Amino acid sequence: MATTTTIVAAIPRANAQQHAIHGPAKTFALGGRNDSSDSSRTSDISSEKLMIKQQPARKSLPKKEDDGDYVVDRSVSPNRLKTFLKAFRHIRDLSPQQVDDFMASYEIYNLDWADEEAMIAAFGPDYQQRVGQCLAAYYSVINHLCSLGDVEKMYIPPLMNKKASVRDNQLLCEESIATEIGLKPGMRVLDLGCGRGRVAAHMTSFSGATVTGLNIDANQIAQAKEFNRKCDFSNEFIVRDQNNLPLPFADESFDAFYEIQALSLCKDPSALFKEIFRILKPGSKFLLMDWVSLPAYDATNPVHASLMRRVKPLIGAVGTPTPASFEKALQDAGFRVTRSDNPSIDGLQAGLIDKVDVYFRSVRRLITCLAKVHALPQHFKTLFDRLCLDGQAFVEMDNMRLITTTYRIVAEKPLSSSS
């Protein structure tokens, strides 16, 4: 256990200015809080409209911590040591088959949803099923690896505040999302790709809204349910592959929608956005924050293409969307796009990406030594070698402004068809 404590102690603390839609920089309003795949399991949730449950009253106001020039709600932030130990034990006890399935899952990231011929050549006509199996194997392990560091939520946030850590930048990002889509007590919001339910819990703590989360990985859904139950929240979580449409909800049953870095797994954004349009009430806000290739990226440039081949497996991207492709898909679905920008200060995440990469590479060096003397199972080294393979390529692409994993688009469902 001393080994675990040593690794925990090494966790780095990383460090918003926004841009209006296709326009000049604009400060994002955080001031609204002056005090503040279908996996192996399938969902048995009915498509009938689900009853909206009010969140129980909290015994006290959420704890707002002031760190000088920013205030953040850490009231439902997980205990880092407990999270680390739980993830460490899970990884230690992985079976050889689970490790092999995880390593094999990376084959899908050499392909792209846009090239269906290559997908069929690699996996056959039922390629979508094989991709779903790979994604389930990938996420059943990667969520625990990420939990050994500051990215338990499985995303590197935009740089919202240069003085804030990686985790506090996540919290600031999530609070900005809640503010942007107008979350309030009694509202029902859909979280696509909800992971372990930590973002959902923070959304509820911050806004009072009730969250329904979807995720492809049954293990993460189980953790999400347990964590939110301990927070005394009535949020619900469903095992669901986002590519398995239609979604199991009634028309106009949600007041808002958000997703953070989940659409890299989406086969057909246009079809998905039409489904989300169907289940949102008129006037509801939609927000995506996701991976895109930016205009500076040139697929015919060998340097760019080489970097892309290295980075897509690292971030778990099957598709390669652009801001324009997302905007068109939203407009075709009936939404009105109100904002399209990169929320990071100066448009760069590179500083945060590098902090996360440096941390995990430091852990890898320690794990390599411990595995060498048989103090840890050999598969720890195998997994960390894969995890740390191309972090600096990610930093380089961000610095070159070729990609970002935090592009933000906000849209609204019109109040009427004539709006």
N, C-alpha and C positions, 0 to 999 in steps of 0.2 A: 504493500500500500504506500510505502515511502516513494516508490517510483511514480505512482499516480499523483501524489501531492507535489512532487517535483515538477511534473508536467503542468499541473494546474497553475503553479506559481509563475510559469513562463508565459501565461496568456497575455498578449499585448493589448493595450488600450489605444485604438486608433483615434484618429480624429474622424436661409437658403434663398441662395439667390435664384430667381426663376426667370424664364423667358416666356412672354405671352405668345400665343399661337402665331408662328411664323413672323414674329416681330421682336422688338427690343426687350432687354432684360426687365424683369418685373419682380419685386419682392413677393414671395409667397406668404400668404396670411397664416401665421401660426398664432396670431394674437386672439383667436377665438376662444382661448382657454386662459383667461386672466388669472385663474387660480388652479389652474390646472397643471385505359387500361384495365381498364377492367382488371382487377387483381384476382387472386385466388378466391377471395370472398366477393360475393355480389350483393348489391344493395336490395333489400326487400322493401324499400320505401315506396309507398304507393304514389301514383301520380295525382292523387286527390290533393286538394289544397290543404296544407298543413296549418294547424292552429298556431297563431302567433302568441308566444308566451312572454309576458313582461319579465324582465330581469328582476330578481328579488332585490329589495332595498339593501344596500351595503350598510354594514354597521357603522362605518366611518367613511369620510371622504377619501378618495384615492390619494396616496402620498405623492405630492409633487415636490421634486427635488430641484433646487436652484443651484446651478453650477456657474454662477457668474452672469454670463450673457445669454443663457438659455435655461428654460425650465422644462422638466420632462417628468412624465408619470411612470415611475418604476414600481408601482404598487403590486403588479402581478408578474414582475420579472422573475424568472425561475432562479432558484439557488444554483449558482454555478458549480459548486463542488458536488452537490448531489447529482446534477445533470451529468457532469463529467464521469463520476463513478458509475452511474447507471449505463452510460454509453460504453465506457471502458469494459465493463463486465459483458455487455452484449457482444461486443466485437471479439473479446477473448473467447467466447463460447460459440462462435460461428462454426458451422460444420464445413468440412472441405467442399461439399456440394454448393453451399451458399457462397463461399468464396469463389469457386469456379464460375457459378452463374453470374456473379457480379462482374468478374473480369470479362466474361464473354459478352456481357450486355453492351460493352463499349462498341461492338461492331455496328450498332445502328447509327452511331454518330459519324460514321464515315459516309453516310448516305444523307439524302434530303427528301422531304416530302414532295418537293417540286419535281423530282426525277422519278416518276412512278415506274418507268422501265427498269431502272437500276434496282429499285425496291423489289420488283417482281423477280428479276434475275437472281437477286441475293436470297430472297425468302419465299419465292413462289407467289401464286395469286392471292393467297391469304396472308400477305405480308403484314397487314395491320395487326393481326393476331400475334404474330411473332414480335412485332415492335412492342405491343402491349406487355408481352411476357418479359422482354428485355427491360422495359421501364420498371416493371414491378420488382425484378431482381436488382436493378440498379438502386432504386429508392429504398429498398429494404435494408441496404447497407449504408448508403451514402448519408442518410439522415443521422446515423449514429457517429459516423466519422466527423461530420460537421459539428456535432454536439460536443466534441472534444475541444472546440475552440469557441470563438465569438460568433460563429455563424450557425448556431443551432437552428435558426429560422431559415437556413439554407438560401440566404441571399445576401449579397454585399450591397449595402444601400447607396443611394446617391450621397454625395458630400453635402450635407445640410448645414453643418457647422464645423469649422476647421479645428475648434478646440474640443469637440466631442469625440468620444470613443466610437468604435465600430458599432457597438450595441446601442449607444445613445443616438447615433445617427440613424439607426434602424427605428428607434422609438420616435424620433423627430419626424422621420419619413412617414411612419404610420399615422401619427397625429395629423400631419399635413393632409394625408389621404382622407381621413375621417372628416376634417374640416372642409376639404374641397367638395366632397360628395354630400355634405350636409347631414351627417349622421346625428341623430337625436334619440332620446329615450323612447322606446315603443316602436322604433323603426325596425324593419327586418331587412338584413343585408346578406347577399350571397358572396362568399369568399371562394374563388376557384383556385384549386391547388393549395389548400389550407395547411398542408404540412402537419406539424405536431400541435396545431391549435394555439400556438403562443401569440401569433398576430391577432387572431380572433379574440383571445382573452384581453389583449391590450385595447382593441377597438371597443369592446364592451365596457371595460374599466374607464376608458377615456370619454366615451360618448353615451353610454347607456343603451346602445342599440343591441338587438339580438342577432347573432351571426349563425348562418348555416354554411358549413364548410364541406367542400368536396375534395377528395384526394384519391389517387389511384392505389395508394399503399395502405393495406389493412393495418399494418403495425403502427403507422403514423396516426391513423384514425383512432385506434385504441388509445394511444397516448394523448391525443387531443381530447377525447372524452374524459379521460381520467384527470387531466390537468384542469379543464374547465369545471369539472364537478368539484374539485378541491377549491376552486375559486368561487364556488357557489353561483355559477352562471348556468343558465338554461340553454346555452348554445348547443346546436346539434351538428353532428358530423357524419358524413355518408361516404362509404367506399364507392368511388365512381371514376371511370375513365372519361375524361372530358370529350373524347372522340366518340363516345357511345351516346348518340343522340336519338331521340329527343331527351332532354333533361327531365327528371322525375318530379316536375312541379307544375302547378296549375298556371293558367294565364294570369298575368298582372298580380303575382303573389309576393313580389319583393319591392322594397322602397329604394334600393340602391344595389350597386355591384362594384366589386373591386377584385383585382388579381395582381400579384407581385411575382414576376418572373416564372409564370406557369405556361405561357402560350408558346414557348419554344417546343413544347410537346404537341401542339395543336396541328392536326392534319389539314383542317379546312376552317380557317378563321371566319370566313364569310358565313358558313353554315352555323358555326357556334354563335356568332354575334346575332344572327337572326333568332336563334333560340333564346338568347339572353334578352333580346328586344321583346320577345313574346312574354317572358315571365316578369318583366319589369312593369311597374305601374306608369301611366303617363306622367311626365314631368320628372321621372327618376333620373339620377346621375349614374353614369358608367365611367369607371376609371381603370385603365390598364397601366402598369409600370413594368416594362419588359425589355427583352433583348431585341435589338435591331442592328442591321448593318446600316451604316450612315453613308451619305452621298460621296464621301471621300474614298470609300472602298471600291476598288477596281478588281473584279474577278479575273481579268486578264493579266494583272500585274503578278508576276511569280512570287514576289515577296509577300504581297497581300494574301494571295491564295494559300501559300505555305502557312502563314500565321493563322488563317481561318481554319485550316485542317487541324491545327494543334489546339485551337481554343474551343471549337465546338464540343469536343468530347469533355473538356474540362468543365464547361458550364452546363452540359447536358442538353444541347440544342440539336433537334432533328431538323427543324425548319430554319430558313434564313429570311425572316420578314424584313421589311423596311417601314419607316414611318408612313410613306405614301401608300403601301399595300394595306396597312392597318386602317388608315383613314378611309380608303376606298371601301374596304369591307364593312366598316361601320356605317358609312353613308348608304351603301347598298342595302344594309339591313334596316335602314329607316332612321338611324340616329343623326343628330346634328352635332358635329365636332365643334367644341368650344375652346379647346386648348390642345396644343401639340408642341411639346418642348422637352428639353433635357434639364431636369431640376437640379443637377449637381452645380455647385459653385464652380464657375469657369467651365462648366460642361464636362468635368473630368472626375472619374472615380479612382483614378490610378493610385492615389495615395492610400486609400482604404484597401484596394486590392493588394497592394504591396505589403501592407501591414499583416493582412491575413495570410498571404503567401509566406512571408518571413517566419511567422509563427509556426505554421504547419511544417515548413522545412526544418525548423529547429527541433520540433517534436520528432520528425522523421530521423534526424541524426541520433537522437536519444534512443528511439525505438530500434534503430539498426544495431546500436551497441548492445542493447538488452537482448535482442533476438539472437545476436551472435554468441552470447554466453548462455543462451537457452533460458533466460529469465522471462521471456515472452514467447508465445507461439510464433512460428515463422510467418504465419499469414498476416500478422501485424505489419511486418516489413513489406510484404507483397502489396497490401492495400495502400499503405502510405506512399510507396514508390509510385503507384498509379495516381493517387490523389495529387501529388506534388509535381507531376510531370511537366506541366506547361504553364505554371503560374506567371512566369515572367513574360511569356508570349501574350498573355491576357493584359498585363500592364502595358506592354508595348503597343498593342492594338488600341487600347484606350488613349494612350498618350498621342498616338497618331490620328486620333478621332476617326477611326475606321468603324468602330462598333461602340455600343454601350449596352449594359444590361438593365439600365434604369430609364429608358425613354418613357415619357409620360404622355398619355392621350386621355383627355376628358371629353365625354360626349353626353348628350341628353336625349331622352326619349320625348318627342314633342307631346304637348298636351292633347293635340288632336291631329288627325291625318292632314289637315290643311295648314298646320303650323309650319 
